[in-house]
């Protein structure tokens, strides 16, 4: 069940990130920005998405380990 919830969360996160990037590209295209600025913004948003993804994975692992520790503690009572 934890895997299902985290999988759904990951999917929604990636969809949201895709739309954020798409909106950024659309706004920049309207303003006729230079390609290098576009490329830099794209790279920055990819780095931001990666760091957010790592934070999310870290949180999921922490929650899983806490649940597992609770299970081990209560299993031996």
LUMSEVO-14972 format. One record per residue: residue number from 1; residue in one letter; chain; x, y, z of N, C-alpha, C in turn. Coordinates in nm, 2 decimals. Each point is the difference from the previous one (the first is absolute). Layout:
<NUM; A; A; <X; Y; Z>; <X; Y; Z>; <X; Y; Z>>
...
This chain:
<1; X; A; <0.08; -0.12; 0.00>; <-0.08; 0.12; 0.00>; <0.09; 0.13; 0.00>>
<2; X; A; <0.11; -0.01; 0.08>; <0.09; 0.12; 0.00>; <0.06; 0.02; -0.14>>
<3; X; A; <0.03; -0.11; -0.07>; <0.05; 0.01; -0.13>; <-0.10; 0.07; -0.10>>
<4; X; A; <-0.12; -0.04; 0.01>; <-0.11; 0.05; -0.08>; <-0.01; 0.15; 0.02>>
<5; X; A; <-0.01; 0.04; 0.13>; <-0.01; 0.14; 0.03>; <0.12; 0.08; -0.05>>
<6; X; A; <0.12; -0.05; 0.02>; <0.12; 0.07; -0.04>; <0.00; 0.01; -0.15>>
<7; X; A; <-0.04; -0.11; -0.07>; <0.00; 0.00; -0.15>; <-0.10; 0.10; -0.05>>
<8; X; A; <-0.11; 0.01; 0.06>; <-0.10; 0.10; -0.04>; <0.05; 0.14; 0.02>>
<9; X; A; <0.06; 0.02; 0.12>; <0.06; 0.13; 0.03>; <0.11; 0.04; -0.10>>
<10; X; A; <0.09; -0.10; -0.03>; <0.10; 0.03; -0.10>; <-0.05; 0.04; -0.14>>
<11; X; A; <-0.11; -0.08; -0.04>; <-0.06; 0.03; -0.13>; <-0.06; 0.14; 0.00>>
<12; X; A; <-0.07; 0.04; 0.11>; <-0.06; 0.13; 0.00>; <0.11; 0.11; 0.01>>
<13; X; A; <0.11; -0.03; 0.07>; <0.11; 0.10; 0.01>; <0.06; 0.02; -0.14>>
<14; X; A; <0.02; -0.11; -0.08>; <0.06; 0.01; -0.13>; <-0.09; 0.07; -0.10>>
<15; X; A; <-0.13; -0.02; 0.01>; <-0.10; 0.07; -0.09>; <0.00; 0.14; 0.04>>
<16; X; A; <0.00; 0.04; 0.13>; <0.01; 0.14; 0.03>; <0.12; 0.07; -0.04>>
<17; X; A; <0.12; -0.07; 0.01>; <0.12; 0.05; -0.05>; <0.00; 0.02; -0.15>>
<18; X; A; <-0.06; -0.09; -0.07>; <-0.01; 0.01; -0.15>; <-0.08; 0.13; -0.03>>
<19; X; A; <-0.11; 0.02; 0.06>; <-0.08; 0.12; -0.03>; <0.07; 0.12; 0.04>>
<20; X; A; <0.07; 0.00; 0.11>; <0.08; 0.12; 0.04>; <0.10; 0.04; -0.10>>
<21; X; A; <0.07; -0.10; -0.05>; <0.10; 0.02; -0.11>; <-0.07; 0.05; -0.13>>
<22; X; A; <-0.11; -0.06; -0.03>; <-0.07; 0.04; -0.12>; <-0.05; 0.14; 0.01>>
<23; X; A; <-0.05; 0.04; 0.11>; <-0.05; 0.14; 0.02>; <0.12; 0.10; -0.01>>
<24; X; A; <0.11; -0.04; 0.06>; <0.12; 0.09; -0.01>; <0.05; 0.01; -0.14>>
<25; X; A; <0.00; -0.10; -0.08>; <0.04; 0.00; -0.14>; <-0.10; 0.09; -0.08>>
<26; X; A; <-0.13; -0.01; 0.03>; <-0.10; 0.07; -0.07>; <0.02; 0.15; 0.02>>
<27; X; A; <0.02; 0.04; 0.13>; <0.02; 0.14; 0.04>; <0.12; 0.06; -0.07>>
<28; X; A; <0.11; -0.08; 0.00>; <0.13; 0.05; -0.06>; <-0.02; 0.01; -0.15>>
<29; X; A; <-0.07; -0.09; -0.06>; <-0.02; 0.00; -0.14>; <-0.08; 0.13; -0.04>>
<30; X; A; <-0.09; 0.04; 0.08>; <-0.08; 0.12; -0.03>; <0.09; 0.12; 0.00>>
<31; X; A; <0.10; 0.00; 0.09>; <0.08; 0.12; 0.02>; <0.12; 0.00; -0.10>>
<32; X; A; <0.02; -0.10; -0.08>; <0.11; -0.02; -0.09>; <0.13; 0.02; 0.07>>
<33; X; A; <0.02; -0.08; 0.10>; <0.13; 0.00; 0.07>; <0.11; -0.07; -0.08>>
<34; X; A; <0.12; 0.03; 0.04>; <0.11; -0.07; -0.07>; <0.01; -0.15; 0.04>>
<35; X; A; <0.05; -0.08; -0.09>; <0.01; -0.14; 0.02>; <0.08; -0.04; 0.13>>
<36; X; A; <0.11; 0.07; 0.02>; <0.08; -0.03; 0.12>; <-0.07; 0.02; 0.13>>
<37; X; A; <-0.09; 0.11; 0.01>; <-0.07; 0.02; 0.12>; <-0.10; -0.11; 0.02>>
<38; X; A; <-0.07; -0.05; -0.12>; <-0.09; -0.11; 0.01>; <0.07; -0.12; 0.05>>
<39; X; A; <0.12; -0.03; -0.05>; <0.07; -0.12; 0.03>; <0.04; 0.01; 0.15>>
<40; X; A; <0.04; 0.11; 0.05>; <0.04; 0.01; 0.14>; <-0.12; -0.02; 0.09>>
<41; X; A; <-0.11; 0.06; -0.03>; <-0.12; -0.02; 0.08>; <-0.04; -0.14; 0.00>>
<42; X; A; <0.01; -0.07; -0.12>; <-0.04; -0.14; 0.00>; <0.09; -0.08; 0.09>>
<43; X; A; <0.13; 0.02; -0.01>; <0.10; -0.07; 0.09>; <-0.03; 0.03; 0.15>>
<44; X; A; <-0.03; 0.12; 0.03>; <-0.03; 0.03; 0.14>; <-0.12; -0.07; 0.05>>
<45; X; A; <-0.11; 0.00; -0.09>; <-0.12; -0.07; 0.04>; <0.02; -0.15; 0.01>>
<46; X; A; <0.09; -0.06; -0.08>; <0.02; -0.14; 0.01>; <0.08; -0.03; 0.13>>
<47; X; A; <0.09; 0.09; 0.04>; <0.07; -0.02; 0.12>; <-0.09; 0.01; 0.12>>
<48; X; A; <-0.09; 0.10; -0.01>; <-0.10; 0.02; 0.11>; <-0.09; -0.12; 0.01>>
<49; X; A; <-0.04; -0.06; -0.11>; <-0.09; -0.11; 0.00>; <0.08; -0.12; 0.06>>
<50; X; A; <0.13; -0.02; -0.03>; <0.07; -0.11; 0.05>; <0.02; 0.01; 0.15>>
<51; X; A; <0.03; 0.13; 0.05>; <0.02; 0.01; 0.14>; <-0.14; -0.02; 0.08>>
<52; X; A; <-0.11; 0.04; -0.06>; <-0.13; -0.02; 0.06>; <-0.03; -0.15; 0.00>>
<53; X; A; <0.04; -0.07; -0.11>; <-0.02; -0.14; -0.01>; <0.08; -0.08; 0.11>>
<54; X; A; <0.13; 0.05; 0.02>; <0.08; -0.07; 0.10>; <-0.05; 0.03; 0.14>>
<55; X; A; <-0.05; 0.12; 0.03>; <-0.06; 0.02; 0.13>; <-0.13; -0.09; 0.02>>
<56; X; A; <-0.08; -0.01; -0.11>; <-0.12; -0.09; 0.02>; <0.04; -0.14; 0.02>>
<57; X; A; <0.10; -0.05; -0.07>; <0.05; -0.14; 0.02>; <0.05; -0.02; 0.14>>
<58; X; A; <0.08; 0.10; 0.05>; <0.06; -0.01; 0.13>; <-0.11; 0.00; 0.11>>
<59; X; A; <-0.11; 0.08; -0.02>; <-0.11; 0.00; 0.09>; <-0.07; -0.14; 0.00>>
<60; X; A; <-0.02; -0.05; -0.12>; <-0.07; -0.13; -0.01>; <0.08; -0.11; 0.07>>
<61; X; A; <0.14; 0.00; -0.02>; <0.08; -0.10; 0.07>; <0.00; 0.02; 0.15>>
<62; X; A; <0.00; 0.12; 0.04>; <0.00; 0.03; 0.15>; <-0.13; -0.06; 0.06>>
<63; X; A; <-0.12; 0.03; -0.07>; <-0.13; -0.05; 0.05>; <0.00; -0.15; 0.00>>
<64; X; A; <0.06; -0.06; -0.11>; <0.00; -0.15; 0.00>; <0.08; -0.06; 0.11>>
<65; X; A; <0.12; 0.06; 0.02>; <0.09; -0.05; 0.11>; <-0.07; 0.02; 0.14>>
<66; X; A; <-0.07; 0.11; 0.02>; <-0.07; 0.02; 0.13>; <-0.11; -0.10; 0.01>>
<67; X; A; <-0.07; -0.03; -0.10>; <-0.11; -0.11; 0.01>; <0.06; -0.13; 0.02>>
<68; X; A; <0.12; -0.03; -0.06>; <0.06; -0.13; 0.02>; <0.06; -0.01; 0.14>>
<69; X; A; <0.05; 0.11; 0.05>; <0.06; -0.01; 0.14>; <-0.12; -0.02; 0.10>>
<70; X; A; <-0.11; 0.07; -0.03>; <-0.12; -0.02; 0.09>; <-0.05; -0.14; -0.01>>
<71; X; A; <0.00; -0.06; -0.12>; <-0.04; -0.14; -0.01>; <0.09; -0.10; 0.07>>
<72; X; A; <0.13; 0.02; -0.01>; <0.10; -0.08; 0.07>; <-0.01; 0.01; 0.15>>
<73; X; A; <-0.02; 0.12; 0.05>; <-0.02; 0.03; 0.14>; <-0.12; -0.07; 0.06>>
<74; X; A; <-0.11; 0.01; -0.07>; <-0.13; -0.06; 0.05>; <-0.01; -0.15; -0.03>>
<75; X; A; <0.08; -0.05; -0.09>; <-0.01; -0.14; -0.04>; <0.05; -0.09; 0.12>>
<76; X; A; <0.10; 0.05; 0.07>; <0.07; -0.08; 0.11>; <-0.07; 0.02; 0.13>>
<77; X; A; <-0.11; 0.08; 0.01>; <-0.06; 0.02; 0.13>; <-0.09; -0.12; 0.05>>
